[in-house]
Amino acid sequence: MNYGRMLRPFRISLLALFAFCFSIWNALRLVEAIYSWKTLLEYGAYPFYLALTGGIWLIAGLFLTWGLWRGRRWAWLAATLVTPAYAAWYWLDRLLLQQPHSNWPYALIVTAILLLLVLLVLLSSKTRRFFHRDPHERKSKNSAPA
């Protein structure tokens, strides 16, 4: 028997997995910044900034992943705010701190598509109903009373 198992929509599971992947990406950023600190300094990069932002986005991503997976009420708002914030940070970082890349149109299109897909999932009525129900309403119909 699964006591208290939540009826999480598949789209929320995918969104949580997506947040987890971004967490791993930023964990790699953090670890690589620490591992390559001296080399980054030699080339004029900012290892403290890379490590700090990697750590911040890692923690935010893991917290968001957990909240989405568990169906926490605050996770919907957090995801709605964190998603455009991450996209904005990515582009500010890319435009202000990096050398110009020739693939910017591709990166812009991918960013826009991902941002649109995540926001469509978050703003759908099914997703909003899931996150705005009372916790006792999220229990599985098959779970036995405690």
N, CA, C and O atoms as a GROMACS GRO file, in nm:
protein
  584
    1MET      N    1   0.083  -0.119   0.000
    1MET     CA    2   0.000   0.000   0.000
    1MET      C    3   0.087   0.125   0.000
    1MET      O    4   0.192   0.128   0.064
    2ASN      N    5   0.044   0.224  -0.070
    2ASN     CA    6   0.114   0.352  -0.074
    2ASN      C    7   0.037   0.454   0.006
    2ASN      O    8  -0.061   0.512  -0.041
    3TYR      N    9   0.081   0.476   0.126
    3TYR     CA   10   0.013   0.573   0.210
    3TYR      C   11   0.055   0.714   0.170
    3TYR      O   12   0.174   0.746   0.168
    4GLY      N   13  -0.041   0.796   0.141
    4GLY     CA   14  -0.016   0.936   0.112
    4GLY      C   15   0.053   0.961  -0.021
    4GLY      O   16   0.111   1.068  -0.040
    5ARG      N   17   0.049   0.867  -0.113
    5ARG     CA   18   0.111   0.889  -0.243
    5ARG      C   19   0.032   0.994  -0.319
    5ARG      O   20  -0.090   0.987  -0.329
    6MET      N   21   0.103   1.093  -0.373
    6MET     CA   22   0.038   1.203  -0.442
    6MET      C   23   0.010   1.166  -0.588
    6MET      O   24   0.087   1.093  -0.651
    7LEU      N   25  -0.098   1.217  -0.638
    7LEU     CA   26  -0.130   1.200  -0.779
    7LEU      C   27  -0.062   1.313  -0.857
    7LEU      O   28  -0.126   1.413  -0.890
    8ARG      N   29   0.066   1.296  -0.884
    8ARG     CA   30   0.142   1.400  -0.952
    8ARG      C   31   0.125   1.382  -1.103
    8ARG      O   32   0.151   1.274  -1.156
    9PRO      N   33   0.080   1.486  -1.171
    9PRO     CA   34   0.069   1.476  -1.318
    9PRO      C   35   0.206   1.451  -1.381
    9PRO      O   36   0.309   1.495  -1.330
   10PHE      N   37   0.205   1.379  -1.492
   10PHE     CA   38   0.329   1.345  -1.561
   10PHE      C   39   0.408   1.470  -1.597
   10PHE      O   40   0.531   1.471  -1.589
   11ARG      N   41   0.339   1.576  -1.636
   11ARG     CA   42   0.408   1.699  -1.674
   11ARG      C   43   0.484   1.759  -1.557
   11ARG      O   44   0.587   1.823  -1.577
   12ILE      N   45   0.435   1.741  -1.436
   12ILE     CA   46   0.505   1.792  -1.317
   12ILE      C   47   0.629   1.707  -1.291
   12ILE      O   48   0.733   1.759  -1.252
   13SER      N   49   0.616   1.577  -1.312
   13SER     CA   50   0.733   1.489  -1.298
   13SER      C   51   0.842   1.529  -1.397
   13SER      O   52   0.959   1.535  -1.361
   14LEU      N   53   0.802   1.557  -1.521
   14LEU     CA   54   0.900   1.602  -1.620
   14LEU      C   55   0.962   1.736  -1.583
   14LEU      O   56   1.081   1.758  -1.602
   15LEU      N   57   0.880   1.825  -1.530
   15LEU     CA   58   0.930   1.956  -1.488
   15LEU      C   59   1.030   1.942  -1.373
   15LEU      O   60   1.132   2.010  -1.371
   16ALA      N   61   1.000   1.854  -1.280
   16ALA     CA   62   1.093   1.828  -1.168
   16ALA      C   63   1.224   1.769  -1.221
   16ALA      O   64   1.332   1.805  -1.175
   17LEU      N   65   1.214   1.678  -1.317
   17LEU     CA   66   1.333   1.619  -1.378
   17LEU      C   67   1.414   1.726  -1.451
   17LEU      O   68   1.537   1.726  -1.445
   18PHE      N   69   1.346   1.815  -1.519
   18PHE     CA   70   1.410   1.926  -1.588
   18PHE      C   71   1.485   2.016  -1.489
   18PHE      O   72   1.599   2.055  -1.514
   19ALA      N   73   1.422   2.047  -1.378
   19ALA     CA   74   1.486   2.128  -1.273
   19ALA      C   75   1.607   2.055  -1.216
   19ALA      O   76   1.710   2.116  -1.187
   20PHE      N   77   1.595   1.923  -1.199
   20PHE     CA   78   1.706   1.844  -1.148
   20PHE      C   79   1.823   1.845  -1.245
   20PHE      O   80   1.938   1.855  -1.202
   21CYS      N   81   1.796   1.837  -1.375
   21CYS     CA   82   1.903   1.842  -1.476
   21CYS      C   83   1.976   1.976  -1.471
   21CYS      O   84   2.098   1.980  -1.482
   22PHE      N   85   1.903   2.085  -1.454
   22PHE     CA   86   1.967   2.215  -1.441
   22PHE      C   87   2.048   2.223  -1.312
   22PHE      O   88   2.151   2.291  -1.308
   23SER      N   89   2.003   2.156  -1.208
   23SER     CA   90   2.079   2.151  -1.083
   23SER      C   91   2.212   2.080  -1.104
   23SER      O   92   2.316   2.127  -1.058
   24ILE      N   93   2.208   1.968  -1.174
   24ILE     CA   94   2.330   1.892  -1.204
   24ILE      C   95   2.424   1.976  -1.289
   24ILE      O   96   2.545   1.977  -1.267
   25TRP      N   97   2.369   2.045  -1.388
   25TRP     CA   98   2.449   2.132  -1.474
   25TRP      C   99   2.523   2.237  -1.390
   25TRP      O  100   2.641   2.263  -1.412
   26ASN      N  101   2.454   2.295  -1.294
   26ASN     CA  102   2.516   2.397  -1.210
   26ASN      C  103   2.608   2.336  -1.105
   26ASN      O  104   2.702   2.403  -1.061
   27ALA      N  105   2.583   2.213  -1.065
   27ALA     CA  106   2.678   2.143  -0.978
   27ALA      C  107   2.810   2.124  -1.052
   27ALA      O  108   2.917   2.141  -0.994
   28LEU      N  109   2.802   2.087  -1.179
   28LEU     CA  110   2.923   2.073  -1.261
   28LEU      C  111   2.995   2.207  -1.275
   28LEU      O  112   3.118   2.212  -1.273
   29ARG      N  113   2.919   2.313  -1.289
   29ARG     CA  114   2.978   2.448  -1.297
   29ARG      C  115   3.054   2.480  -1.169
   29ARG      O  116   3.166   2.530  -1.174
   30LEU      N  117   2.993   2.451  -1.056
   30LEU     CA  118   3.055   2.475  -0.926
   30LEU      C  119   3.182   2.392  -0.909
   30LEU      O  120   3.287   2.445  -0.874
   31VAL      N  121   3.173   2.263  -0.934
   31VAL     CA  122   3.288   2.173  -0.916
   31VAL      C  123   3.401   2.209  -1.011
   31VAL      O  124   3.518   2.212  -0.972
   32GLU      N  125   3.366   2.236  -1.134
   32GLU     CA  126   3.469   2.270  -1.233
   32GLU      C  127   3.536   2.404  -1.199
   32GLU      O  128   3.657   2.418  -1.220
   33ALA      N  129   3.462   2.500  -1.148
   33ALA     CA  130   3.522   2.628  -1.108
   33ALA      C  131   3.621   2.607  -0.994
   33ALA      O  132   3.729   2.667  -0.994
   34ILE      N  133   3.585   2.523  -0.900
   34ILE     CA  134   3.676   2.495  -0.788
   34ILE      C  135   3.798   2.418  -0.836
   34ILE      O  136   3.912   2.450  -0.801
   35TYR      N  137   3.774   2.316  -0.917
   35TYR     CA  138   3.883   2.232  -0.968
   35TYR      C  139   3.980   2.310  -1.056
   35TYR      O  140   4.101   2.288  -1.049
   36SER      N  141   3.930   2.401  -1.137
   36SER     CA  142   4.013   2.474  -1.233
   36SER      C  143   4.041   2.618  -1.190
   36SER      O  144   4.068   2.703  -1.274
   37TRP      N  145   4.035   2.645  -1.062
   37TRP     CA  146   4.048   2.782  -1.010
   37TRP      C  147   4.171   2.854  -1.065
   37TRP      O  148   4.159   2.964  -1.118
   38LYS      N  149   4.289   2.793  -1.052
   38LYS     CA  150   4.414   2.859  -1.095
   38LYS      C  151   4.416   2.882  -1.246
   38LYS      O  152   4.457   2.989  -1.292
   39THR      N  153   4.370   2.785  -1.321
   39THR     CA  154   4.367   2.799  -1.467
   39THR      C  155   4.271   2.911  -1.508
   39THR      O  156   4.303   2.990  -1.597
   40LEU      N  157   4.157   2.918  -1.444
   40LEU     CA  158   4.061   3.023  -1.475
   40LEU      C  159   4.120   3.161  -1.446
   40LEU      O  160   4.100   3.256  -1.523
   41LEU      N  161   4.191   3.173  -1.334
   41LEU     CA  162   4.256   3.301  -1.301
   41LEU      C  163   4.361   3.338  -1.405
   41LEU      O  164   4.373   3.455  -1.441
   42GLU      N  165   4.438   3.239  -1.453
   42GLU     CA  166   4.541   3.265  -1.554
   42GLU      C  167   4.481   3.324  -1.682
   42GLU      O  168   4.544   3.407  -1.748
   43TYR      N  169   4.362   3.281  -1.716
   43TYR     CA  170   4.298   3.327  -1.839
   43TYR      C  171   4.202   3.444  -1.818
   43TYR      O  172   4.128   3.481  -1.909
   44GLY      N  173   4.203   3.502  -1.700
   44GLY     CA  174   4.122   3.620  -1.674
   44GLY      C  175   3.975   3.593  -1.650
   44GLY      O  176   3.892   3.684  -1.660
   45ALA      N  177   3.942   3.470  -1.618
   45ALA     CA  178   3.803   3.436  -1.587
   45ALA      C  179   3.776   3.468  -1.440
   45ALA      O  180   3.866   3.510  -1.367
   46TYR      N  181   3.655   3.447  -1.397
   46TYR     CA  182   3.613   3.479  -1.261
   46TYR      C  183   3.570   3.352  -1.188
   46TYR      O  184   3.451   3.322  -1.183
   47PRO      N  185   3.665   3.277  -1.132
   47PRO     CA  186   3.627   3.150  -1.069
   47PRO      C  187   3.534   3.167  -0.950
   47PRO      O  188   3.448   3.081  -0.926
   48PHE      N  189   3.549   3.275  -0.875
   48PHE     CA  190   3.459   3.295  -0.760
   48PHE      C  191   3.316   3.314  -0.809
   48PHE      O  192   3.223   3.256  -0.753
   49TYR      N  193   3.299   3.394  -0.913
   49TYR     CA  194   3.166   3.416  -0.970
   49TYR      C  195   3.107   3.285  -1.024
   49TYR      O  196   2.990   3.255  -1.001
   50LEU      N  197   3.189   3.208  -1.095
   50LEU     CA  198   3.141   3.081  -1.150
   50LEU      C  199   3.100   2.985  -1.040
   50LEU      O  200   2.997   2.919  -1.049
   51ALA      N  201   3.181   2.977  -0.936
   51ALA     CA  202   3.150   2.888  -0.824
   51ALA      C  203   3.026   2.937  -0.748
   51ALA      O  204   2.939   2.858  -0.712
   52LEU      N  205   3.020   3.066  -0.723
   52LEU     CA  206   2.907   3.123  -0.649
   52LEU      C  207   2.775   3.103  -0.723
   52LEU      O  208   2.678   3.056  -0.664
   53THR      N  209   2.771   3.139  -0.850
   53THR     CA  210   2.646   3.123  -0.926
   53THR      C  211   2.612   2.976  -0.946
   53THR      O  212   2.495   2.939  -0.944
   54GLY      N  213   2.714   2.893  -0.964
   54GLY     CA  214   2.687   2.750  -0.974
   54GLY      C  215   2.625   2.697  -0.846
   54GLY      O  216   2.531   2.618  -0.849
   55GLY      N  217   2.678   2.740  -0.732
   55GLY     CA  218   2.625   2.697  -0.603
   55GLY      C  219   2.484   2.748  -0.577
   55GLY      O  220   2.398   2.675  -0.528
   56ILE      N  221   2.462   2.875  -0.609
   56ILE     CA  222   2.328   2.934  -0.587
   56ILE      C  223   2.224   2.862  -0.672
   56ILE      O  224   2.118   2.825  -0.621
   57TRP      N  225   2.252   2.842  -0.802
   57TRP     CA  226   2.155   2.776  -0.889
   57TRP      C  227   2.142   2.628  -0.857
   57TRP      O  228   2.036   2.570  -0.879
   58LEU      N  229   2.248   2.567  -0.805
   58LEU     CA  230   2.239   2.428  -0.762
   58LEU      C  231   2.141   2.415  -0.646
   58LEU      O  232   2.052   2.330  -0.648
   59ILE      N  233   2.158   2.499  -0.545
   59ILE     CA  234   2.069   2.494  -0.428
   59ILE      C  235   1.926   2.528  -0.467
   59ILE      O  236   1.832   2.459  -0.427
   60ALA      N  237   1.909   2.634  -0.546
   60ALA     CA  238   1.774   2.673  -0.590
   60ALA      C  239   1.710   2.560  -0.671
   60ALA      O  240   1.591   2.531  -0.654
   61GLY      N  241   1.787   2.498  -0.759
   61GLY     CA  242   1.733   2.391  -0.843
   61GLY      C  243   1.695   2.267  -0.763
   61GLY      O  244   1.591   2.207  -0.789
   62LEU      N  245   1.778   2.230  -0.667
   62LEU     CA  246   1.745   2.113  -0.584
   62LEU      C  247   1.622   2.140  -0.498
   62LEU      O  248   1.536   2.053  -0.483
   63PHE      N  249   1.616   2.258  -0.442
   63PHE     CA  250   1.500   2.296  -0.360
   63PHE      C  251   1.373   2.295  -0.445
   63PHE      O  252   1.269   2.245  -0.402
   64LEU      N  253   1.383   2.350  -0.565
   64LEU     CA  254   1.269   2.353  -0.657
   64LEU      C  255   1.231   2.211  -0.702
   64LEU      O  256   1.113   2.178  -0.709
   65THR      N  257   1.330   2.129  -0.732
   65THR     CA  258   1.304   1.990  -0.770
   65THR      C  259   1.226   1.918  -0.661
   65THR      O  260   1.127   1.852  -0.688
   66TRP      N  261   1.272   1.933  -0.539
   66TRP     CA  262   1.206   1.868  -0.426
   66TRP      C  263   1.062   1.918  -0.411
   66TRP      O  264   0.969   1.839  -0.393
   67GLY      N  265   1.043   2.050  -0.419
   67GLY     CA  266   0.910   2.108  -0.405
   67GLY      C  267   0.814   2.063  -0.515
   67GLY      O  268   0.698   2.033  -0.488
   68LEU      N  269   0.863   2.059  -0.638
   68LEU     CA  270   0.780   2.013  -0.749
   68LEU      C  271   0.746   1.866  -0.733
   68LEU      O  272   0.632   1.825  -0.753
   69TRP      N  273   0.846   1.786  -0.698
   69TRP     CA  274   0.824   1.642  -0.684
   69TRP      C  275   0.723   1.610  -0.575
   69TRP      O  276   0.639   1.522  -0.590
   70ARG      N  277   0.732   1.682  -0.464
   70ARG     CA  278   0.642   1.660  -0.351
   70ARG      C  279   0.509   1.733  -0.366
   70ARG      O  280   0.419   1.713  -0.286
   71GLY      N  281   0.497   1.817  -0.467
   71GLY     CA  282   0.372   1.889  -0.490
   71GLY      C  283   0.347   1.999  -0.389
   71GLY      O  284   0.232   2.028  -0.356
   72ARG      N  285   0.452   2.059  -0.340
   72ARG     CA  286   0.437   2.167  -0.242
   72ARG      C  287   0.371   2.288  -0.306
   72ARG      O  288   0.399   2.322  -0.421
   73ARG      N  289   0.286   2.351  -0.232
   73ARG     CA  290   0.209   2.465  -0.282
   73ARG      C  291   0.300   2.578  -0.329
   73ARG      O  292   0.271   2.640  -0.432
   74TRP      N  293   0.408   2.607  -0.256
   74TRP     CA  294   0.499   2.717  -0.289
   74TRP      C  295   0.580   2.688  -0.416
   74TRP      O  296   0.632   2.780  -0.479
   75ALA      N  297   0.593   2.560  -0.454
   75ALA     CA  298   0.678   2.523  -0.568
   75ALA      C  299   0.625   2.580  -0.699
   75ALA      O  300   0.703   2.613  -0.788
   76TRP      N  301   0.493   2.591  -0.710
   76TRP     CA  302   0.437   2.648  -0.834
   76TRP      C  303   0.483   2.792  -0.852
   76TRP      O  304   0.531   2.830  -0.959
   77LEU      N  305   0.469   2.872  -0.747
   77LEU     CA  306   0.513   3.012  -0.754
   77LEU      C  307   0.664   3.021  -0.774
   77LEU      O  308   0.713   3.101  -0.854
   78ALA      N  309   0.738   2.938  -0.701
   78ALA     CA  310   0.883   2.939  -0.713
   78ALA      C  311   0.926   2.906  -0.856
   78ALA      O  312   1.012   2.973  -0.912
   79ALA      N  313   0.866   2.804  -0.914
   79ALA     CA  314   0.900   2.766  -1.052
   79ALA      C  315   0.862   2.876  -1.150
   79ALA      O  316   0.934   2.902  -1.247
   80THR      N  317   0.749   2.941  -1.126
   80THR     CA  318   0.705   3.049  -1.213
   80THR      C  319   0.799   3.168  -1.207
   80THR      O  320   0.814   3.241  -1.305
   81LEU      N  321   0.863   3.190  -1.093
   81LEU     CA  322   0.958   3.300  -1.078
   81LEU      C  323   1.101   3.260  -1.118
   81LEU      O  324   1.173   3.338  -1.180
   82VAL      N  325   1.141   3.140  -1.081
   82VAL     CA  326   1.278   3.096  -1.105
   82VAL      C  327   1.305   3.073  -1.253
   82VAL      O  328   1.415   3.101  -1.301
   83THR      N  329   1.208   3.025  -1.326
   83THR     CA  330   1.228   2.995  -1.468
   83THR      C  331   1.268   3.119  -1.549
   83THR      O  332   1.372   3.116  -1.615
   84PRO      N  333   1.191   3.228  -1.545
   84PRO     CA  334   1.236   3.347  -1.619
   84PRO      C  335   1.360   3.411  -1.557
   84PRO      O  336   1.440   3.473  -1.628
   85ALA      N  337   1.377   3.397  -1.426
   85ALA     CA  338   1.497   3.452  -1.361
   85ALA      C  339   1.622   3.381  -1.410
   85ALA      O  340   1.725   3.444  -1.435
   86TYR      N  341   1.614   3.248  -1.425
   86TYR     CA  342   1.729   3.173  -1.475
   86TYR      C  343   1.759   3.212  -1.619
   86TYR      O  344   1.876   3.230  -1.656
   87ALA      N  345   1.656   3.225  -1.701
   87ALA     CA  346   1.676   3.265  -1.841
   87ALA      C  347   1.738   3.405  -1.849
   87ALA      O  348   1.828   3.428  -1.930
   88ALA      N  349   1.690   3.496  -1.766
   88ALA     CA  350   1.745   3.633  -1.765
   88ALA      C  351   1.891   3.631  -1.720
   88ALA      O  352   1.975   3.697  -1.780
   89TRP      N  353   1.920   3.556  -1.614
   89TRP     CA  354   2.058   3.547  -1.566
   89TRP      C  355   2.148   3.488  -1.674
   89TRP      O  356   2.258   3.538  -1.697
   90TYR      N  357   2.102   3.382  -1.741
   90TYR     CA  358   2.180   3.319  -1.846
   90TYR      C  359   2.218   3.420  -1.954
   90TYR      O  360   2.333   3.426  -1.996
   91TRP      N  361   2.120   3.500  -1.997
   91TRP     CA  362   2.148   3.595  -2.104
   91TRP      C  363   2.231   3.714  -2.056
   91TRP      O  364   2.315   3.763  -2.130
   92LEU      N  365   2.209   3.760  -1.935
   92LEU     CA  366   2.294   3.868  -1.882
   92LEU      C  367   2.438   3.819  -1.869
   92LEU      O  368   2.532   3.890  -1.906
   93ASP      N  369   2.455   3.700  -1.818
   93ASP     CA  370   2.588   3.641  -1.805
   93ASP      C  371   2.653   3.627  -1.942
   93ASP      O  372   2.770   3.660  -1.961
   94ARG      N  373   2.577   3.579  -2.036
   94ARG     CA  374   2.628   3.556  -2.171
   94ARG      C  375   2.665   3.687  -2.242
   94ARG      O  376   2.768   3.695  -2.310
   95LEU      N  377   2.582   3.789  -2.225
   95LEU     CA  378   2.606   3.916  -2.295
   95LEU      C  379   2.710   4.004  -2.228
   95LEU      O  380   2.785   4.074  -2.295
   96LEU      N  381   2.716   4.001  -2.095
   96LEU     CA  382   2.804   4.092  -2.022
   96LEU      C  383   2.941   4.032  -1.987
   96LEU      O  384   3.040   4.105  -1.982
   97LEU      N  385   2.948   3.903  -1.963
   97LEU     CA  386   3.071   3.845  -1.910
   97LEU      C  387   3.143   3.750  -2.005
   97LEU      O  388   3.255   3.707  -1.976
   98GLN      N  389   3.082   3.716  -2.116
   98GLN     CA  390   3.145   3.620  -2.206
   98GLN      C  391   3.182   3.686  -2.338
   98GLN      O  392   3.129   3.791  -2.374
   99GLN      N  393   3.274   3.621  -2.408
   99GLN     CA  394   3.307   3.664  -2.543
   99GLN      C  395   3.186   3.638  -2.632
   99GLN      O  396   3.112   3.542  -2.609
  100PRO      N  397   3.164   3.721  -2.733
  100PRO     CA  398   3.050   3.697  -2.823
  100PRO      C  399   3.058   3.558  -2.889
  100PRO      O  400   3.166   3.514  -2.931
  101HIS      N  401   2.945   3.493  -2.897
  101HIS     CA  402   2.936   3.361  -2.961
  101HIS      C  403   2.859   3.374  -3.091
  101HIS      O  404   2.764   3.452  -3.100
  102SER      N  405   2.900   3.298  -3.191
  102SER     CA  406   2.830   3.304  -3.320
  102SER      C  407   2.699   3.226  -3.317
  102SER      O  408   2.617   3.240  -3.408
  103ASN      N  409   2.678   3.145  -3.214
  103ASN     CA  410   2.556   3.064  -3.208
  103ASN      C  411   2.445   3.132  -3.129
  103ASN      O  412   2.352   3.064  -3.084
  104TRP      N  413   2.452   3.262  -3.111
  104TRP     CA  414   2.353   3.330  -3.028
  104TRP      C  415   2.210   3.315  -3.081
  104TRP      O  416   2.118   3.305  -3.000
  105PRO      N  417   2.185   3.313  -3.214
  105PRO     CA  418   2.046   3.294  -3.257
  105PRO      C  419   1.991   3.158  -3.214
  105PRO      O  420   1.876   3.148  -3.171
  106TYR      N  421   2.073   3.054  -3.225
  106TYR     CA  422   2.030   2.922  -3.183
  106TYR      C  423   2.002   2.921  -3.032
  106TYR      O  424   1.898   2.871  -2.988
  107ALA      N  425   2.093   2.976  -2.954
  107ALA     CA  426   2.075   2.980  -2.808
  107ALA      C  427   1.950   3.060  -2.770
  107ALA      O  428   1.880   3.022  -2.676
  108LEU      N  429   1.923   3.167  -2.840
  108LEU     CA  430   1.805   3.249  -2.813
  108LEU      C  431   1.677   3.171  -2.844
  108LEU      O  432   1.581   3.175  -2.767
  109ILE      N  433   1.675   3.100  -2.955
  109ILE     CA  434   1.557   3.020  -2.993
  109ILE      C  435   1.534   2.909  -2.892
  109ILE      O  436   1.420   2.886  -2.850
  110VAL      N  437   1.641   2.839  -2.853
  110VAL     CA  438   1.627   2.730  -2.755
  110VAL      C  439   1.578   2.785  -2.621
  110VAL      O  440   1.491   2.726  -2.557
  111THR      N  441   1.634   2.898  -2.579
  111THR     CA  442   1.591   2.960  -2.454
  111THR      C  443   1.443   2.996  -2.460
  111THR      O  444   1.368   2.968  -2.367
  112ALA      N  445   1.401   3.058  -2.570
  112ALA     CA  446   1.261   3.098  -2.584
  112ALA      C  447   1.168   2.977  -2.584
  112ALA      O  448   1.062   2.980  -2.521
  113ILE      N  449   1.206   2.871  -2.655
  113ILE     CA  450   1.122   2.750  -2.661
  113ILE      C  451   1.111   2.686  -2.523
  113ILE      O  452   1.001   2.652  -2.479
  114LEU      N  453   1.224   2.670  -2.454
  114LEU     CA  454   1.221   2.609  -2.321
  114LEU      C  455   1.141   2.693  -2.222
  114LEU      O  456   1.063   2.640  -2.143
  115LEU      N  457   1.162   2.823  -2.227
  115LEU     CA  458   1.088   2.914  -2.138
  115LEU      C  459   0.938   2.905  -2.166
  115LEU      O  460   0.858   2.899  -2.073
  116LEU      N  461   0.901   2.904  -2.291
  116LEU     CA  462   0.761   2.894  -2.329
  116LEU      C  463   0.700   2.761  -2.284
  116LEU      O  464   0.590   2.758  -2.230
  117LEU      N  465   0.771   2.651  -2.307
  117LEU     CA  466   0.720   2.520  -2.267
  117LEU      C  467   0.700   2.509  -2.116
  117LEU      O  468   0.598   2.460  -2.069
  118VAL      N  469   0.799   2.554  -2.041
  118VAL     CA  470   0.789   2.547  -1.895
  118VAL      C  471   0.674   2.634  -1.846
  118VAL      O  472   0.596   2.592  -1.760
  119LEU      N  473   0.662   2.754  -1.898
  119LEU     CA  474   0.554   2.842  -1.854
  119LEU      C  475   0.417   2.790  -1.898
  119LEU      O  476   0.319   2.807  -1.826
  120LEU      N  477   0.408   2.727  -2.015
  120LEU     CA  478   0.282   2.666  -2.057
  120LEU      C  479   0.241   2.555  -1.961
  120LEU      O  480   0.123   2.542  -1.925
  121VAL      N  481   0.337   2.474  -1.918
  121VAL     CA  482   0.308   2.368  -1.822
  121VAL      C  483   0.264   2.429  -1.689
  121VAL      O  484   0.164   2.387  -1.631
  122LEU      N  485   0.339   2.528  -1.642
  122LEU     CA  486   0.308   2.588  -1.512
  122LEU      C  487   0.175   2.662  -1.511
  122LEU      O  488   0.104   2.662  -1.410
  123LEU      N  489   0.140   2.724  -1.622
  123LEU     CA  490   0.017   2.804  -1.627
  123LEU      C  491  -0.105   2.725  -1.672
  123LEU      O  492  -0.215   2.780  -1.679
  124SER      N  493  -0.087   2.597  -1.702
  124SER     CA  494  -0.203   2.518  -1.742
  124SER      C  495  -0.296   2.497  -1.622
  124SER      O  496  -0.252   2.496  -1.507
  125SER      N  497  -0.423   2.482  -1.651
  125SER     CA  498  -0.521   2.468  -1.544
  125SER      C  499  -0.500   2.340  -1.464
  125SER      O  500  -0.521   2.339  -1.342
  126LYS      N  501  -0.458   2.233  -1.528
  126LYS     CA  502  -0.434   2.106  -1.458
  126LYS      C  503  -0.320   2.121  -1.357
  126LYS      O  504  -0.329   2.071  -1.245
  127THR      N  505  -0.214   2.188  -1.398
  127THR     CA  506  -0.101   2.210  -1.308
  127THR      C  507  -0.141   2.299  -1.192
  127THR      O  508  -0.109   2.269  -1.076
  128ARG      N  509  -0.210   2.407  -1.220
  128ARG     CA  510  -0.250   2.499  -1.114
  128ARG      C  511  -0.345   2.432  -1.015
  128ARG      O  512  -0.336   2.455  -0.895
  129ARG      N  513  -0.436   2.349  -1.065
  129ARG     CA  514  -0.526   2.274  -0.975
  129ARG      C  515  -0.446   2.181  -0.884
  129ARG      O  516  -0.475   2.170  -0.765
  130PHE      N  517  -0.347   2.115  -0.940
  130PHE     CA  518  -0.265   2.023  -0.861
  130PHE      C  519  -0.194   2.094  -0.746
  130PHE      O  520  -0.192   2.045  -0.633
  131PHE      N  521  -0.137   2.210  -0.775
  131PHE     CA  522  -0.060   2.280  -0.672
  131PHE      C  523  -0.147   2.359  -0.575
  131PHE      O  524  -0.101   2.391  -0.465
  132HIS      N  525  -0.268   2.390  -0.612
  132HIS     CA  526  -0.352   2.473  -0.526
  132HIS      C  527  -0.457   2.395  -0.448
  132HIS      O  528  -0.544   2.455  -0.384
  133ARG      N  529  -0.450   2.263  -0.454
  133ARG     CA  530  -0.540   2.182  -0.372
  133ARG      C  531  -0.483   2.171  -0.231
  133ARG      O  532  -0.364   2.192  -0.209
  134ASP      N  533  -0.570   2.137  -0.138
  134ASP     CA  534  -0.526   2.111  -0.002
  134ASP      C  535  -0.446   1.981  -0.001
  134ASP      O  536  -0.474   1.892  -0.081
  135PRO      N  537  -0.347   1.969   0.088
  135PRO     CA  538  -0.265   1.848   0.090
  135PRO      C  539  -0.345   1.719   0.104
  135PRO      O  540  -0.309   1.618   0.043
  136HIS      N  541  -0.453   1.719   0.182
  136HIS     CA  542  -0.530   1.596   0.198
  136HIS      C  543  -0.604   1.556   0.070
  136HIS      O  544  -0.641   1.440   0.054
  137GLU      N  545  -0.625   1.653  -0.021
  137GLU     CA  546  -0.691   1.622  -0.148
  137GLU      C  547  -0.594   1.560  -0.248
  137GLU      O  548  -0.638   1.505  -0.349
  138ARG      N  549  -0.463   1.568  -0.222
  138ARG     CA  550  -0.364   1.515  -0.314
  138ARG      C  551  -0.333   1.369  -0.290
  138ARG      O  552  -0.254   1.310  -0.363
  139LYS      N  553  -0.394   1.310  -0.190
  139LYS     CA  554  -0.369   1.170  -0.160
  139LYS      C  555  -0.432   1.081  -0.267
  139LYS      O  556  -0.534   1.115  -0.326
  140SER      N  557  -0.369   0.970  -0.290
  140SER     CA  558  -0.416   0.876  -0.389
  140SER      C  559  -0.551   0.818  -0.346
  140SER      O  560  -0.577   0.801  -0.227
  141LYS      N  561  -0.635   0.790  -0.443
  141LYS     CA  562  -0.766   0.730  -0.414
  141LYS      C  563  -0.749   0.587  -0.364
  141LYS      O  564  -0.838   0.533  -0.299
  142ASN      N  565  -0.634   0.527  -0.395
  142ASN     CA  566  -0.610   0.388  -0.356
  142ASN      C  567  -0.546   0.375  -0.218
  142ASN      O  568  -0.532   0.264  -0.168
  143SER      N  569  -0.506   0.486  -0.157
  143SER     CA  570  -0.439   0.475  -0.028
  143SER      C  571  -0.540   0.455   0.083
  143SER      O  572  -0.648   0.513   0.083
  144ALA      N  573  -0.502   0.371   0.176
  144ALA     CA  574  -0.589   0.339   0.288
  144ALA      C  575  -0.585   0.453   0.390
  144ALA      O  576  -0.483   0.522   0.401
  145PRO      N  577  -0.692   0.474   0.463
  145PRO     CA  578  -0.692   0.579   0.564
  145PRO      C  579  -0.592   0.546   0.674
  145PRO      O  580  -0.573   0.429   0.709
  146ALA      N  581  -0.530   0.649   0.726
  146ALA     CA  582  -0.427   0.629   0.831
  146ALA      C  583  -0.491   0.597   0.963
  146ALA      O  584  -0.421   0.576   1.062
   0.00000   0.00000   0.00000
